[in-house]
Amino acid sequence: MTVTTRLACLTAVLLSALPGPVLAWGETGHRVVCQIAYDELLPDARAELDRLLALDPNFDSFAESCLFADKPEVIRPIDHYVNFPRSTKAVTTADCPMADSCVISAIQQDTAVLADGMSSDAQKLTAVKLLGHWVGDVHQPLHVSFMDDRGSNSINVDLEEMEWPNFHGVWDGEIVAHNLGNDYQEIAEELRAQISSQQREAWRYDSVIEWVNESFQIAIAPTTRYCVNKQNACWYADDNMLLDTGEEWRMQKISTRYLRRHGKVVARRLQQAGVRLAQLLNTSLVKDQNNEKN
């Protein structure tokens, strides 16, 4: 059976298993991204965001609203991530190569809703809550990954006293908690203070394709230990390119040293996500405004 055929056969089964890799960053990370973004907003954009959020009785802040996409009633599970073939080396186009929609198209879709003067307040409110989440998702490296192992949800880890159940969880929350803590407001304030003006200027004008490729390159890097670089592809395991349905999951050894080593990577992704989300909101919530930071 060819790799393409095997992946096609896996699609229905994996979609039925969702939600799989949908909780990018956990609650702390998503709140951090959206708090940084809120603090980066220009005054007019922040006022418009506050106006929209005041229409929602369920969330007291933008940071809290960015958890909306993980609610059971939000039926857009495949928009939390994007999958690529294991032979992929880099992301160069803004496509969803293995599905009709993905986190890339979700960002484009909800940004368009915000920028459309014909959108109702209810539509804009939903879009802004979702967009905050999608931008966080796409900056979590294992949300830009492979379908057969569900973005590493199907990889066991042997880290003792780990709150999260699998390799995906290491990147969702374990690295965040180990290196940054759990107080999202303190984390956001500290990370934002570390962003230089040069970084802010560079990050805000990067394209979505660049965000996706950055995550993908982290995911497939040997130091991440997500996959095994072999025969011009990134294999599930040294002796197995693809994880088949019902096949035993591999075990990946994780240490506290691993958590520390990737702390700076995770911190950088949270910073980048916050700055870039702010740029999207600054340009879509208020039309024809000056987008230079005051």
N, C-alpha and C positions, 0 to 999 in steps of 0.2 A: 504494500500500500504506500502511495506517495505521501510526502509530507503535507501537500495541499489537500489531498483527500482526507487524511487523518484529521487535519484541522477542521475541515468542513463537517466531518462527522461529530466532532466534539462540540460544535457551536451550540446546538440545541440543548445538549446536556448541561453545558456550562451556563447558559443563560437561565436555565431552570434552577440552577444552584444559587443564583444571585439572591440577596446581595452578597457579593464576594468581597473584592477589594474596593469597598465604597467608603470606608471610614478614614479617608486620608487625614493624617496628622492627629486624629482623635479630636476631642473637643478643645483641648488646650491649643493645639497648633492652629486650628481654624480660627479660633478667637484671636490669637496673636496676629495672624495675617490681616484680619479685618480691622483690628484695633490700630495697627500700623497704618493701614490704608485710610482709616477715618482721620487719623491725626495728620496725614499728608494732604488731605483735601483742601482745595481752595475754598474760600468762604461761601461763594455762591453755590458751589456743588454740595458743600456740607449742609447748607440751609435747605436745599432741595431734598437731600437724602433724609434729613431730620423730618421734613414735612411728610415724606412718604412713609417713613417708619412710624410716625404718629398715628397713621391709619391702621396699624396692626396692633391689636391688644395683647398679642402673644410674646412680643419681644421688647425688652426695655432698651436695647442698644443695638448698634450695627453688628458688634462682635457676636452678640447672642443670635442675631438673625441669620448669621452665616452657618448656623447648624441646621437651618430649615431643610436643606436638601437631603439630610439623612433621616428625616421623619418618614414613617411608614406610608403616610398618605401621599408623598411625592413620588409618583411612579415614573421616574426617569433613571433607572438603575445603570444603564449602560453609558449614561452621560458623565459618569464619574471618572472615566478612564479611557485610554486608547490602547489597543493591542496592535502589535506588529509581528510579521513573520520572524522567525528566529535567525534568518539569514540577513536581516536588516543591519546596516552599519551606521546609518545616520538618517535623521528625519529631514526631508528637504521640501515637502509639500504639505499644505494644510488640508490633508484628506483624512478620512476614517477608513483605513485600508481593509479592515476586516469586519465592518459593520456599517449599517446605514447612518448611524450617528455615534458620537463619542464626545469626550470632553472638549475636543477642538471645535466641533460644530456647535456644541452647547454654549461655549464662550461667544462665538460669532452670533448665534441666534439671540441670546439674551442681551448682548450689547446692542444689537439692532433694535430690539424692543425699546430699550432705554432712550436711544437716539431718535426714535420715530415720534414726531410731534403728534401723530394720530393715536398713539397708544394711550389707553386709559390709565388713571392712577392705579387701579387694581392690577393691571398688566405690568406696569412699571415696578410696583411694589414686589410682585412675585419675581420679576426679572432681576431686580437688584439683590434680593436675598439669594437667589440661585447663583448669580454671577460671582458674588463673594466666595461662594463655596467652590465653584468650578475653578477659579483662579488658584485657590489653595490646592485643589486636587492636582492640577497639572504640574505644580511645582514639587509634588511628592514623587520622587523618582520611580517608585514601584507602581505608580498609576500610569506610567508610560512603559509598557512591558509586554508580556506574552500571555496569550489566552489559555494555553493548556494548563498552566499552573495557577491561573487566576491572579496574576501579579504577585506571585510568591505566597499567596494564602495557602497553597498546597505544599509548603515546605516547613517541616517541623524544626524547632530549635531546642537546644539543650540548656539554655540559660536558666539557672536556678532563680527562684523567686521572681519570675517574670510575670508581669500583670497581663501581658498580651500573649495570645495563644500560638502565634506562628511567626515566620520570618517577615511577613508583611507588617505585622504588629510591631516588630522591632523598629521599623522606620515610621510607622504611624505615631507611636507614642513613647516607646521605651527610650529611644535616643533623646527625645525632647525632655522627658522627665528626668533622665539621668544627668543631663548636662545643663538644662535650663530651669527645671523645676515645674511647678504646676500653676503658679499665679500668672495668668495671661497678661494682666495689666502691667505687672512689673517686668515681665519678659519683653513685652512690646515696647515699653519705654526704654529699656536697656538696649535692645537690638536697634531701635530707631536712632538712638543717640550715637550708635557706632557707624551709621551710614554716612559716608563722605559725600560731599557735593558732587564729586566726579562720578561716584558710583550711582548716585540718584539720577544724574543726567544721562548716564549710559543705559541704565536699566529701563527707564521710563519709555525709551523709544525703541527698545527691542521688539521684534514681532512675536506673535504667538508661536510661529514655527520655531523660533529660537528658544522660547521657553520649553517647548516640547522636546527639542533635541538636547537641550541641557539636561533635562531629567533622564532622557534615554541614555545619554553617555554615562551618567552616574550609575544608572541601573546595570549596564553591561560591563562596567569597569571591573577588572579582576579583584580589586580591593573590596568591592561591595559584596562579592561572593554569592550573588544572586544566581548566576549561571556560569557555565564552563565554556570558555572560548575554545572551540574545537572544529576542525574541518570547515573553516570559514563561516561558522555560525555560533550562536550562543546556546549551548545545550542545557537541558534541564539538569542532567547529571553526567558524570564522566562517561558512563556506559549507556546513556539513554537521552536521545535528543528531545523527545516529547513525552510528557506525562500522559499516559492513557487513562481513560475512565476506569476506576477500580484498582488502579495500580498503587502499590505502596509508596507513600511519600518518602522522599529522602530526608535525612537529618543533617542540619547545618550547625556546626559548632559556633557558638557566639560567646564572647567573653566581655567583661566590663571594659577591657582595653578596646575592644571593637566599638563599644558604645562611645567611649571617649574620642576615639580616632575620627568618628564620623559626626561628632558634635558640631564642628565648625561648618561642615557641609550642610547639615540641617538648618543651622542658624542662618546661613547665607540664603538658603532657599526660602525661608520664612521672610527674610528681609526683602528679597527680590519680589516675592509674591505680593507683599504689602505695597511696595512702591508702584508696581505695575498695575495692581488693582486700582489704586488711587488715580493713576493716569487714565485708565478706562473710564472711571466715574467722572473725573474732571472734564473729559471731552464728550461724554454722552449725556450726563445729567443736565448740563447747562450749555446751550449752543452759543457759538460765536464769542466765547469768553477767552481771555488771555490765559494761556496755560502755563505761563512762567510762574514758578513758585514765589510767593510774596515773602 
